[in-house]
Amino acid sequence: MKEQIRCAVLGLGRLGYWHAENLATRIKGAHLQCVVDLQPGKAELVARELGVGKWTTDPLAVFEDPAIEAVIIATPTSTHAEMVKRAAKSKKHVFVEKPLTHDLQEADEVIHDIQESGVFCQVGFMRRFDPAYAEAKRRVLAGDIGQPIYFKAISRDPGSPPPEFIKASGGIFLDMSIHDYDIARFLMGAEVASVSAFGSVLAHPFMKELGDADQTITYLSFDSGAAGDIEASRNAFYGYDIRGEIVGTEGTIMIGSLRYHDVTLLTSKGSLHDIVPAFPERFKDSYQLEMAHFIDCVRRGERPSVTEWDGKAALEIAVAAKTSFETGQQVFVKHL
């Protein structure tokens, strides 16, 4: 097993910075050798803050550097496919934020390049590494609820990203619900066979012009015969609300809570508790655990547990849901 993996982070927005910080300070076996961002001065500022030896505004410098063994791609979604292809051709292992790309044909091209190069690829579906979701999966595999027959998920954001983000994100199904599509496959141990998706614009009028929605529901049927539904909302102004449920033939598993701290305030006006404010607080540990898994897999020469194929499978569901929303028709998912 290798002692250390020399890596670089491409893209230093919110997620990219967290990955860089984790790699520089918390991940065993990782050596953050370089950080990259197109914005002048940003990479240098982060490098100085985290004690990283190299920084650049040019991603090509990373791909051409033989000393770098792995790259973490946290650039805008529209660049993911090209970045992964370049990394694969440079024989560098890849961690890429979801989605793998917005286009299924392009996803096939990415997978082809990864397979040809022999590098490992992990897609950033961090919920799989969240302790609560991981424990739910363990319980399902242990047979604690019998055969899973229904999956339910709620993903509610406290507000909407700005129009500029929505335009480039692919919309609520590809940007937001894709996390639930992946975790549904993971927890149910089955593939999604068809989707029927519906949505409305209830609080953010600008989304109508973008062809998006701020409140959606996706009904799923699985190839195992199970079913499910996934709600996605940009309208939970009370806080960040992520919950899940797996109904089995012999029991039910409920995942997640609105509580941020396990503290309840009792007064003459009633009972109060605080609510998880946003996703950084909810999934802080998950981001660290998923990156630790990636680095550990590269060190051991083992394939990560969530790969480019999982990235494509979730994308297929998301594309089908978007098509269903736009056409009003049930869409069957073709897993190729």
Summary of the structure (lengths in Angstrom):
residues: 336
radius of gyration: 20.2
end to end distance: 33.9
largest distance: 66.5
contacts: 1151
relative contact order: 0.16
helix: 41%
strand: 25%
